[in-house]
Amino acid sequence: MARVAVVGVGAIGGVLAALLETTGLHEITLCTRRAVEPLTVKTPEGAVTVKARNLTDPKQAGAVDWVLVATKTYDAAGAGEWLRGLAKDGAVVAVVQNGVEHRERLAPYVEEERIVPVVIDCPVERQADGTVVQRGKVTMKVEEGPLGAEFKELFRGSKVEIELVGDFKTAAWRKLCTNAAGAINALTMKPAGVLHDEALGRLALEMVAECVAVGRAEGARLDDSVGQQVLDMYRGQPRDSVNSLLADRMAGRRMETDARNGVIVRLGEKHGIATPLNRMAVAVLEAGNRDEGSGVRGRP
Ligand SMILES: NC(=O)c1ccc[n+]([C@@H]2O[C@H](COP(=O)([O-])OP(=O)(O)OC[C@H]3O[C@@H](n4cnc5c(N)ncnc54)[C@H](OP(=O)(O)O)[C@@H]3O)[C@@H](O)[C@H]2O)c1
């Protein structure tokens, strides 16, 4: 049994809480900004109701053994507030987010040795009534090592595939390559099918090539076929598949533009690598992240 807190109970936080619940082993705390009704997660195997304590104020947080951070990447400072109480006795902090800067984001709030970066793949969304709907299987990649192994152990008995990877950097950059091209969906406001267009397909390959070049400069092992793999993946999806960047833009929510494309531009600058296509995507989408006085964020 472990005391596990989930910070940020949206789509991914909900899935993580449901997985923990199905182990039947842990004492779960849900750390949210607003009180949650009993959390229900509709999984492909059936609905799971999470029996947990709910805290809405970081000042109420006492020490736990594990913290799973599942806020959006831009909410790291808010997650950090929770860590003061939750991690005061040495909790391990698993950062379950997109991007390649898991450690950097949380390092201001907890010792780096206690941070475990995790990449998750799972089609899931949170509905307006707070119900979380998981539409497919959950897979996670976690850095190999004692903490990675303990992380995997937390979920023993639940319906998740967790892979311990020796080269987490490559795993995170490989996912970033997929996410980088996903900006095209948010830019066009169209789901996966739009990538069947020849010109947009070429654009996707070129955006991924920028990501591959920067990732390699950072030490990730990415081969030349990644772009085509990413494009094939999008073209193999149902044409109406909506990625989370597009979903956020359509809903007028803030987008994770910086963690998905901005990081390619920033680290490209560090290595003297030009990234004009990702730079363009960031500039346009960031304008969507501002409401420019219209009161409407995200929509063109
Ligand atoms: N959804 C997917 O299919 C998917 C797949 C793979 C990876 N990811 C990645 O997983 C991460 C989480 O994404 P998501 O889709 O789960 O986002 P989400 O549904 O927006 O959930 C994020 C949650 O964090 C909460 N939050 C923000 N600041 C907080 C704070 N200070 N204290 C407590 N809670 C706070 C939000 O609360 P409010 O409700 O108050 O806003 C929201 O419930 C992202 O990095 C995303 O890119 C998502």
The ligand as a Tripos MOL2 file, in Angstrom:
@<TRIPOS>MOLECULE
LIG
   48    52     1     0     0
SMALL
NO_CHARGES

@<TRIPOS>ATOM
      1 N1         -5.6460   13.9260  -22.8640 N.am      1 LIG1
      2 C1         -4.8670   13.0910  -23.5500 C.2       1 LIG1
      3 O1         -5.3630   12.2770  -24.3580 O.2       1 LIG1
      4 C2         -3.3600   13.0800  -23.3310 C.ar      1 LIG1
      5 C3         -2.6310   12.0250  -23.8990 C.ar      1 LIG1
      6 C4         -1.2570   11.9830  -23.6730 C.ar      1 LIG1
      7 C5         -0.6360   12.9660  -22.9140 C.ar      1 LIG1
      8 N2         -1.3700   13.9920  -22.3880 N.ar      1 LIG1
      9 C6         -0.6420   14.9980  -21.5960 C.3       1 LIG1
     10 O2         -1.0000   14.8270  -20.2160 O.3       1 LIG1
     11 C7         -0.9400   16.0960  -19.5250 C.3       1 LIG1
     12 C8         -2.3120   16.3530  -18.8880 C.3       1 LIG1
     13 O3         -3.2560   16.5300  -19.9450 O.3       1 LIG1
     14 P1         -4.8350   16.3760  -19.7590 P.3       1 LIG1
     15 O4         -5.3820   16.1410  -21.1120 O.co2     1 LIG1
     16 O5         -5.1380   15.4060  -18.6790 O.co2     1 LIG1
     17 O6         -5.2150   17.8490  -19.2820 O.3       1 LIG1
     18 P2         -6.5740   18.3300  -18.5900 P.3       1 LIG1
     19 O7         -7.6980   17.3920  -18.9320 O.co2     1 LIG1
     20 O8         -6.7050   19.7750  -18.9160 O.co2     1 LIG1
     21 O9         -6.2790   18.1600  -17.0470 O.3       1 LIG1
     22 C9         -5.3820   18.9550  -16.3470 C.3       1 LIG1
     23 C10        -5.9580   19.1580  -14.9750 C.3       1 LIG1
     24 O10        -5.0100   19.8550  -14.1730 O.3       1 LIG1
     25 C11        -5.7510   20.6640  -13.3050 C.3       1 LIG1
     26 N3         -4.9160   21.6800  -12.6720 N.ar      1 LIG1
     27 C12        -4.2710   22.7100  -13.2310 C.ar      1 LIG1
     28 N4         -3.6240   23.4330  -12.2960 N.ar      1 LIG1
     29 C13        -3.8710   22.8260  -11.1160 C.ar      1 LIG1
     30 C14        -3.4870   23.0930   -9.7930 C.ar      1 LIG1
     31 N5         -2.7310   24.1430   -9.4760 N.pl3     1 LIG1
     32 N6         -3.9360   22.2760   -8.8140 N.ar      1 LIG1
     33 C15        -4.7240   21.2150   -9.1050 C.ar      1 LIG1
     34 N7         -5.1280   20.8990  -10.3460 N.ar      1 LIG1
     35 C16        -4.7020   21.7040  -11.3410 C.ar      1 LIG1
     36 C17        -6.8470   21.2400  -14.1860 C.3       1 LIG1
     37 O11        -7.8370   21.7710  -13.3530 O.3       1 LIG1
     38 P3         -9.1160   22.5960  -13.8750 P.3       1 LIG1
     39 O12       -10.1230   21.5240  -14.1620 O.co2     1 LIG1
     40 O13        -9.4440   23.4380  -12.7020 O.co2     1 LIG1
     41 O14        -8.6870   23.3430  -15.0930 O.co2     1 LIG1
     42 C18        -7.2440   20.0020  -14.9610 C.3       1 LIG1
     43 O15        -8.2430   19.2840  -14.2840 O.3       1 LIG1
     44 C19        -0.5860   17.1270  -20.6050 C.3       1 LIG1
     45 O16         0.7980   17.3680  -20.6100 O.3       1 LIG1
     46 C20        -1.0090   16.4430  -21.9120 C.3       1 LIG1
     47 O17        -0.3000   16.9120  -23.0360 O.3       1 LIG1
     48 C21        -2.7240   14.0650  -22.5650 C.ar      1 LIG1
@<TRIPOS>BOND
     1     1     2 1
     2     2     3 2
     3     2     4 1
     4     4     5 ar
     5     4    48 ar
     6     5     6 ar
     7     6     7 ar
     8     7     8 ar
     9     8     9 1
    10     8    48 ar
    11     9    10 1
    12     9    46 1
    13    10    11 1
    14    11    12 1
    15    11    44 1
    16    12    13 1
    17    13    14 1
    18    14    15 2
    19    14    16 1
    20    14    17 1
    21    17    18 1
    22    18    19 2
    23    18    20 1
    24    18    21 1
    25    21    22 1
    26    22    23 1
    27    23    24 1
    28    23    42 1
    29    24    25 1
    30    25    26 1
    31    25    36 1
    32    26    27 ar
    33    26    35 ar
    34    27    28 ar
    35    28    29 ar
    36    29    30 ar
    37    29    35 ar
    38    30    31 1
    39    30    32 ar
    40    32    33 ar
    41    33    34 ar
    42    34    35 ar
    43    36    37 1
    44    36    42 1
    45    37    38 1
    46    38    39 2
    47    38    40 1
    48    38    41 1
    49    42    43 1
    50    44    45 1
    51    44    46 1
    52    46    47 1
@<TRIPOS>SUBSTRUCTURE
     1 LIG1         1 GROUP 0 **** ****
